[in-house]
Amino acid sequence: MNAVPFSPDGESVAAAREDGVVLLYDAKSGRATRTLQLEGGGGFLFSTAAFSRDGTLATGTWAGIVQLWNPSTGKEVGHPTLVAAAPVAGLAFDPTGKTFATAGGQDGYAKLWATDTQQQYGATFVGQPDWGNVAFTPDGSKLVVAFRDQGGGFVWPTSVEAWERHACAVAGRNLTREEWSRFVTGRSYSETCPEFPAG
């Protein structure tokens, strides 16, 4: 088994096997209740799984595909999503369940995804060529990425507001109106960094 997460209510446990199958078990009786066949699984390859706060199950395979499932029905939610060119080595939901994070198994790149649309949220985080694992801090404000073989890792902010504060600290000023017209579309000029004068 590569991953054995419990559901938030403690009633179920998912067992991600190397053959591309995830088995759902009743946590009290140990009885298997569902079998999920994953896209891009099979052939004794790596797969992983994680539960969100509302009980949605996410699975990831060697082929770099993530799927979301309703464990009660065994039905897929949405569509299979290619999240990495390499295996999905790390998979985690934020505390709200509205966002999940993935890490690739060869490139180490971490990405954030909107759970409802399964679209990538923001840019890909810098990684290193190693198997990465991901976890959110308890308040969901940061994503921790750790690497298996080379050690080390990164801690990244996960909100737009946090990135705005970071950009303001680095730049030390607001965009000028000319810069705003070049780089920002569909929004009238505003002061992104309230601690600095308008540009």
Secondary structure as GFF3:
##gff-version 3
##sequence-region A 1 199
A	DSSP	beta_strand	12	16	.	.	.	ID=ss1
A	DSSP	beta_strand	21	26	.	.	.	ID=ss2
A	DSSP	beta_strand	32	37	.	.	.	ID=ss3
A	DSSP	beta_strand	47	51	.	.	.	ID=ss4
A	DSSP	beta_strand	57	61	.	.	.	ID=ss5
A	DSSP	beta_strand	65	70	.	.	.	ID=ss6
A	DSSP	beta_strand	75	82	.	.	.	ID=ss7
A	DSSP	beta_strand	88	93	.	.	.	ID=ss8
A	DSSP	beta_strand	99	104	.	.	.	ID=ss9
A	DSSP	beta_strand	110	114	.	.	.	ID=ss10
A	DSSP	beta_strand	120	125	.	.	.	ID=ss11
A	DSSP	beta_strand	132	136	.	.	.	ID=ss12
A	DSSP	beta_strand	142	147	.	.	.	ID=ss13
A	DSSP	beta_strand	153	157	.	.	.	ID=ss14
A	DSSP	alpha_helix	160	171	.	.	.	ID=ss15
A	DSSP	alpha_helix	177	183	.	.	.	ID=ss16
###
